[in-house]
């Protein structure tokens, strides 16, 4: 992740004061529309008649059992991408990430449009669609039973995500899924996707639409209100228990040297990228965690001994990965 660009102060204030629903945003005619067009071309190239509808919302996702893809509104305007990135403290999704999420959400939409989750073979391969949808879940890193598309182990969250990730890998040009997953249980899931697409051929979807979650015209808060906690980019709580300071002192016991907080600040983008890729933890949560660790390091006046910078960077990466992995499974960084 790179640094931020700014907006002129007048334009920034005007946008922040605007209600989101009043912003002149649309998918068509924007760079976002080009990425959706690319998705449709991929589907056509795979012989699929199906094209999921898209709409602007407050975040990514398909509404419950509705085959329509919600896309974050700020991705439809270059100025909003900069401004929301400024509010978050790090850049928003780039084109590669947007494309990755579009493929994943298309898997959900395809599942809902043809009600595949009701089919016995789908349930045998992926599990019961009625399984509770958890916020946090145990994972089995690098398990051969699952494909990997979205960073981390998101495919293990629920059978619906298992299918969506399998579909996304199948759809991605150049994924070479047959050779990559040869000899693994995940291959059967990918082959099911291919068989299902071929069997449906030009069949019309059973479901085309339904109620939407948080469409653009219902987002009546101002952009500033949304950024300050009314939306997905509101700063999450990453507070660590007081006793954690003793663990930090044990990890970084040097009495002399450069500031650990400065080292952490210099490496924060790289750490966010790598830990997100390995654990799947939301970038905004990682950003808040890194900021919290930086504040603790400054308050405790933690140092990095001369010549120990590389070792300190490795420790920070392991520490963040450990905390993020625990959060993904329990909803807490540290048990209290």
N, C-alpha and C positions, 0 to 999 in steps of 0.2 A: 504494500500500500504506500502511496506517495503522499506528499504534502497537499495542502488545500489551496485552491484559487479563491480569490475574494470577489465580491460584488460591490459596485458603488453603493455608498451608504444610503443614498436616497432610495435607490431601487430595493435594497435590502429591507429598509423600514416599510416600504409600500407593500412588498410581498408578505412580510411577516404579519402585517395588519389585515391582510385580505382573508376572507373566509375561503376555505378550500373549495367549497362548492361554487364559488363565484369566479374561480380561476378559469380562463379559457383553455381548457386542456382536452386533448383528444388523442386517441391512438393513431388514427389515420392521419397521414401527413407529417408524422413525427419520426425521428430515428427509431423509436420504439415500434412504430408500425412496420418499419423495414425488417426488424427482427421477427415480428409476428409473421410477416410475409415469408421470411426464410424458413420458419417453422412449417408453414403450409406447404412450401416447396419440398421440404423433407418428407412430409406425409404423402404428398403426391408421388414422389420418387419411390416410396415404399408401396405404392399401389393402393393407398387408402383413400376412400371417398370422404371419410370423416374429417371435419374441420371444426375444432372447438371454438366457440365464441369467446371473446375476451372483453373485459370492462375494467375501468379504473376504480381502484378501491384504496383502502388504507394499508394494505399489505398483500402478500402472496397467498393464494389458496383458491380452492374450489369451494363454493358453498356446500352445505351438507347434501350429498347425493345429487347435486345439480351440476351438469356437465358444462360449466362455464368457468373460465379462468379469471380470477381477480389479480390485477397487477398494481403494484404501488403507484399512486398517482404521480409522485415526484419524478418518476422515470420518463414521463412524457414531455418534460421540459428541461432544457439544459441549465437554465437558471436555478430551477428548483433542486436539481441534482447537486449543484454547488452549495446552495443554501442549506439543504438538509444535511449534506456532508459536513458543513461548518458546524451545524447544531450538534451533530453526533460526535464530531471530533475526528472523523476518518471518512474516506470517500464512500459513496454509495456503490451499488452493484455496477460492475462494468459490463460490456456487451457479452463477454464469455459467461459471466455469472447469470445474466438475464436469460441467455439461451439455455443454460443448464436447467434453470428453474422452469422455463417454458416447457421443456421436454418432460420434466417430472410432472408438472401439473396436467399436461396433456394425457399422461398415463392415468391420472385420477379421472379426468373428464371422459376418456374412452371407456374406462371401467363403469362409470355411472351411466353413460349414454346407452350402453348395451346391456346394462345390469349383469355384467359378467360375474360379479361377486355372488350371485345366486346359483351359479353353475357348480355342480358337484366337483368337476375336475379343478376348477379355480380354488375351491375350498380345500381340496386334497393337497394342492401344491402350496398354497399361501397361508391357509388357516381360516378360521371363522371370521367373517366380516363383523360379527357381533361382539368380538373381543373388545373390552374397554380400551379407549384411546387415552394413553397415559401422557402426562406432562413429562415425567421422568421414567427411565426404564433401564434395566440391566442390559449390557451389551456383551457380545463375544467378538472382540476385535479380529479382523481378518478371517472370519468364519467363511468356509467355502460354500456354506448354504445360502449366501446372499451376494448379490452384485454390489458394486460400489460406484456411485455416480455423484450424489451430493456429498460434500465433505463429511467425514466422520462416519457414523454407523446408523444413519437415519433410517435406512431400509429395514432395520430391526425393530423399529418402533411399533409397527402395526401391520397386519396383512395387507391393508390397503396401500401402505407405503412400500411394502415389499413388491407388490405388483407395479406400482407407479415407477419405482426405480428400475425394475426389470424392463418395463416398456421404454424408459428413457435410454437405457444402455442399448437396447435393440435398435432404437431409432437413430442414435448418434452415428453420423457418418465416420467410418474409419475405426469404429470401436473394436472390430475383429473379435466379437464376443464368442464366437465358436471356439477359436483357439485359446483365448484367454481363460475361459471357464470350462474347457474340456476336462472331463473326468470329475467334475464337481456337481453336487446337487443343484447348484444355481443354474446349470445349463438346461435342466428340464424346465425351469421357469421361463427362460428365454425362448426355448423352443415352443412352449405353450403360447407365448405372445405371437410368435410368427405364424403358428398354425391358426390361431384365432383370427388374426388379421386376414389371412388368406380365405378362411371359411366364411367370413362375413362379406367379403367382396364388396359389392356395391349396395349392401343392405342399408336401408335407412335406419338411423338411431331410434331406439324405443323412446328415448327422452331427449328433448332438445333444449329445454330451459327450465326456469323455476325461480324462486325467490333468491335475491342476491344479498350477500353480506356487505354492508357498508359501502354501497356504491357512491360515486363521486357526488351526486346531487344530494346525498344525505349527510355529507361531511360539513356540518354547519359551524364547526369551530374554526378559529383563525389558524393560520399556519404557525404562528408563534405559540398558541395554546397547544397545538398538536405536538410541536417540537419539545415543549416543556413538560410533557407527560401525558397529553391526551392521545398520543399515537404510539406506534411501535418504536419510534426513536426516542421516547422518553428515557431519561437516564435510569437504568436499573440499580437496585441496591446490591452492592458488592461488599458490604461491611464484613470484616473478619473479627472473630471473638478476641477479646483482650489477651487471652493466654497465647494467642498465635505469635505475639511479639517475641516470646522466648524462643520459639522455633526459628524465627528469622535471625535472631542473634546467634543461634547455634549454627545456622547455615552460613552466615557471613560474620565471622568473629573478628575480622581484621581491625586493628586499632588505628592504623595509618593507611593512607592511600586515597584514591579517587572516590568520589561519591557513588554509592550503589544506585541512588535515585537517578543520577545523571546517565549512568550506563543503561538503566532500564528505559529511560526516556529516549535515548538514542536508538535503542533496538525495538521500540514498541511496535512499529509497523510490521517488522519481520516476525516478531514473536506472535503477533495477532494472526498473521497469515498462516504460520506453521502450526500453531496450536489449534486454530480453527479447522485446518485441513485434517488434522489427526483426530480431533475429538468431535467436531461438528458443533461445538459451542457457539452460540450467537456472537457475532463480532462486537455488538454493543455491550454485551455482558463481559466479554474479554477486555474491552477497552476500560470498562468501569473497574474490573479487577486489577488491571495493570496500574490504573490511577490510584487505587487504594493501596497497592503494594508500594508505589512510589511515595505516597504520603507517609506510610509507616516507615519506610527507609529513611526519609528525611527527618522524621520526628525522632527516630532512634539513632540518627547520625551514623548509619551503617556505611562501612568502607569496603573498597576492593583493594587488596594489597597489590603493590607494584608487581607486574608480571603475571598476575592471576586473573587478568581480564577474560581470557578465553574460558577458563574454568568457571568463572562467575556467570558468564553467558550460558554455559551448559547447565549450571545449577538453576538459573532462572527459567530456562526452557522446560526442565524437568519439573520444577515446582509448579509452573503454570499448567502444564499438561496434567499433573496429578490433581490439582485443585479443580480444573475444568472437567476432567473425567468423573470425579466424585460428584460434581454438581449435576452432570448429565444423568446420573443414576439416582440421585437422592433429592435434588433441588437445593442442596447446601454445599458450600465449598468445604466447610469444616463442621463436624459434629460439635454441638455445644452441650 
